[in-house]
């Protein structure tokens, strides 16, 4: 090696070191500027509750006079509770645990296979319509959540990016047949069917779902079917129609804790209306598995999440999932906070101790999630074998 080469190599090494230092400093600046999700946001304070008082007016006046330096005396009580709001400040950046692999664009990938199959049969998925972050992982695993009854919802929940209209197009009467054909081609063991809310249909679409389930079971009896459905406006006849259709898992999401329902969901939805549909499904078919999901990061307290779990267990719900709410567009509710993985793990432990058969809890967990489906497949088949039902 020539002397000039030695000097050149030394200079390059020095330059690389300097560049690395600059890059490191740049990354530090970027992290500080972008944030890690631990600050900002915070939602909007709830209206304060007035202090309860059983004292006489004269006693209250006397107390006010003796405590005139206390600005909060005899004013409204601050309980620290917040709620989400469109346009409210967002947390400062997203934490590192939200990194997910992009979908494979390889023509031979399962992602492309599922995508093309859905396109050829004119089927919709909630994976695409709701902009789910796990679409790459699930579709590459051969799992897709098919959305029946079209892609337009009659409700307008403030967390969801699905299209809305009071009079969506009529459902495709051949959709149940197309869906059964698609699922048979995929060769999967567990499939999830979901839908938009269709308040414009007398039974909310329950009959459409039931027909789809029956056709899939006819083509592949061993297939496990989960239906993630609306509350059918609380109509028990619709719940019963679907519960007795042959499906394996009846799922309906309560979405959030009771206090936040009116801020997060459409006014036609309701906390106890949702819970009662899960209750009725189990009552009409006791061996049916029931499942629900909550989004976290909308301003709920730990106590409210745990109370929700208690309410769900009171109607014998088997499976609950927890995931982080992510704002789909600026026209939807702002994220109040990014819940840390440790908190998700805490709720998972509490749920298991309460007796849920399965709890999926993590920032990127969604109500239809490949890992959960694998577990449910194993659990359902094992329990049925033990009961001699297989």
N, C-alpha and C positions, 0 to 999 in steps of 0.2 A: 504494500500500500504506500502511495507517495505521501510526502509531508503535507502537500496541499489537501489530500484526502483526509488526513488525520485532523487538520485544523477545521476542515469543512464539517467533519462529523462532530467535533467538539462544539462548533458554533451552532449546528443543528440541534444538538442535545440541549444547549443553553436556551435556544429559541423555543424548543418544545416545552421545556420546564416553565419558561415565562408564559407561554400560551396556556399551559395547563393551569397555572396560577390565576391567569386572567379568566379562564373558563370557570374555575372554582368560585372566584369572586363574583363572576356574572351569575352563576347558579344561585349563590347565596342571596344576591340582590333580587333575583327572580323569585325565589321562595318568599322573601320578605314582602316583595311587591304583590305577588299573587296571593299569598296567604295560604294557610293550611286548613282553613275551615273552622278554626278554633275561635275565631272572633267575628264580630259583625252579626248581622241577622238579628235574631231576638224576637221577631214577630211584633205583634201589637198588643199592648196590655189589655186584659179583659176589663170590662166595667167593674168598678169596685163595689163590694157589698157593704151596705150600711151596717154599722155595729148594732147588734141586737141589744135592746135595753128594756128593763122592766121597772126602771126607776121612775119616780114621779117627776113632773116637769120642774118643780121647785128644787128638787135634789140635783137634777141635771144642771140647772142654771147655777146653783151654788158650786158645783164641781167645775164648771167652765170658768167661773170667776177666779177660783183658786188655782187654776191651771192655764191662765191666759197666755203663758209663754209656750204652750205645747200646740204647735200648728195643726197636729193631727187629731187633737182632742175633739170628740163628738163629730168628726168628719167620717168619711167612708174608709172602710178597712181595705188595706192592700194585701191580697193573698199571694201576689207574685205570679199569678197565672197569666199566660199569654195565648194568643191565637194567631193563625196565619192570615195573611192578607195579600191580595194582588198588589204588586208595586212596592211592597215593604222591602227594607234593606235585606240583601242576601248575605249569608256568611262570606267571609273574605277568602274566596278560592275553595277548591275541593281538596279534601285530604288525599294522601297517597293511596289509601286502600280502595279507591275507586277506579284504579287502572284495570281495564279488561281487554282481552285480545280482540282485535278487529275480526269480523267474519272473513273466512277464507274465500278468496275469489277464484280459487282453482276450479276448473271446469269439472274435475273429478271429485270434488269435495261433497260431503253429505249436505252441506249448506246449500250448494247450488242445486243438488238433486231435489231437496225439499222445496226450494224456491220455485223451480221449474214445474214440479208436480202441482203445486198450488196454483201457479199461473195458468197452466194448461187446463185445469178444471174450474177456473174462475172462482177459486175459494179465497177467503180472507183469513188472516191470522191476527190475533191481538198482539203478537210479537212485533209486527210491523206497524199496525195502526196506533198502538200505544207507545211506540218507540222504546221497547224494552232493551236495557243494556246487555242482557244475556243472550241475545238472539244468535250470536256466533257460536257460543258454547253449546246451546241447546240444539240448534239446527245441525251442527256438525255431529252431534250425538244422535241424529235421526229423530229428534223430538220436535214437534211443532204443535202449537195450541191453535186449533182451528176455530175461527169465529163464525158462528152461524147467524142467520137472519140479516145478512147484509153488513155494511160497514158504517151505518148511520144510526146514532142513538137518539131516543126521544127525550133524554134527560141531559142536563148540563152541569155535571159535577165539576168543581173548580180545580181538580187535580188531574183531569184526564184530557188527552189530546185527540180523542176519537171525534169524528164529525158529528154534529147534532142537527136535528130537524124534527119538527112536530109531526111531519107526515113523510116518513122515509118511503122509499120504493117498496113494493110488495115483496115478500120473501120469495126466493126461487123455489118452486115446488119440487124441483129435481135435486136440490142441494143435498138432502139426506143420502141419495143414491151416489152422487159425486163424492161425498165425504167418505162413504163406506169404501168406494173404489180406491180413493187416494190412500186411505189407511192400510188397505190390503196390500197395496204396492210398496209401502214403506217397510213393511215387515216388522213393525214395532210391537212391543208387548203391552205398552201403556200409552193411552192417548187422552188428551184433555180437549174437551169441547167447551167453548165459552160463547158469549154473545153480547151484543149491545143490549140496552134496555129497549123493549118494544111495548110501550104502554098503549100503542095504537092497535094492538092485536088483543082480542078478547081474553085469551088465556096467557098472554104475555110471551107466547112462543113455546110453551111447555109441550104441546103436541108435536111440534116440529122437532124438538129435541128428542122426545120419546121415540119417534119414528127413526131418527138417525141412529140412536143407540141400538134399537132392535135390528136394524139392517147390519150394523157393524158386528153385533154379536152373532148374527146369522152367518156372516162371512167368516168370522173367526171367534168361535165361542170362548176360547181361552184369553182373549183380549181383555185387559182391564180398562174400564172407561171411567173417567172423571168428568163430571159436568160442573163447570163454574158458571153459575147462572145469576140472574137478577133476583129481586125479592118478589117478583110477580105481583107487585102492589099488595103483598100480604095475603093473596088469595090461596087458601089452603087446598082447594081442588087442583090448582095448577101444580102446587108443590107435590101433591099425591100422585098426579099423573106422571111426573118425572121420576119420583122416588121409586115407583113400581115398574119402571120401564126396563129394568135389567142392568142399570148402571151400577158401578161399584163404589164410587165416591161422590157424594153430594156436597158441592162446595158453593158457598156464598160468602162474600166478603163484607165484614162490618166496617172495614176501612180505617176507622179511627175510634178514639175513646168517645164516650157518650157526650161529654161537654162540647166537643169540637164538631159534632155531626153537622149542625146547621151551617157551619162555616166552610165545610169541606165537601159535603155531598149535596145533591139536588134536594129541594124541599120535599119531594115526594118519597124520599128514602127516610129511614129512621132506624135508630139503634135497636130498639126492642122489636120493631117490625122485622128487621134482619135476623135477630136472634130467634124469634118465634118461627121463622121459616125453617131454620136449622132444627129446631125442636120438633116441628111437625114432621119433617122428613124422617127423623129417627123414630118417631112414634108410629108412623104407618109402615115402616120397614126397619125393625130393630137391629138387623144385622148389617144395615147400611153404614158405611163410614161417612162421617160428616167433617167438614173442613172449612176453615175461614182464615182470613189474613188481615193484618193491620200494617199501615204505613207509620213509621216513626219519623220524628223530626219536624212535626207540625205544631209543637207547643205543648204536647201532652206531658204530664208529670209521671214519675215512676209509679206512684200510688194509683193513678188512673189506669195505667197499663195493667197493673196487677189486678185491679178490680174488674177490668174487662175480662181477664183470664178466668176469674172466679165466676163471672156471669156466664161465660161460655161453658165452663165445666158444669154449671148448674143444669144445663140442658144436654149434658153428655156429649159435647163436641169432642171428636177424637184427635183432630190435627189442627194446629195453628202455626202460621208462619208470620215472621216479622221482617220487614225490609225498610230501607231508607227511602223516604219520599224524595224524588228528584223532579224539579220543575221542568215540564216539557217545553214551555214557551214563556215569554215574558207576560203573556196574558193570563197566566195561571198563578196559583198561589206561590208566594215566595217560600223558600225553605227557611224555617226558623232556626234549625241547628242540624249539623251533621253528627249523628249519634255515633259514639265510638264503638269499635268492635267489642270492647270489654262489656259495655252495657248490653249489647245484643246477647252476648254469652250469658250474662246474668239472667236475662229474661228467659233464655232457653232452659237454664237450670231450674228456675222457679216454675216454669211450665211443666217440666218433667216431674218435679216434686208434687205438683197438683194432680197428676194423673193423666195428662195428655199422652196419647200413644206415640205421637211424634211431634217434635217442635223443630222447625227450621228457622233459624234466626241469624241474620247477618246483613250488612249494608246492601249487598246486591241480590239478596234473596227476593224472589217474587212469588206470588201465589201459585203460579205454574212454573216449577223449577225442576230441571232435570235431576239434580241430586235427590230432591225430595221424592220424585217419582220412582227412582230406583229403590229407595228405601221402602216406599209404600208397596211396591210390587212384591218385595221380599216379605214384608210384614203380612200383607193380605193373604198371600199364598200359604205362608206358614200357619197362620191362624185357621184358615179354612181346612188345611190338611189335618191339623190337630182336632178340629171339630168333626172331621169325617165328611166335609162338604165338597172335597175335591175328588 
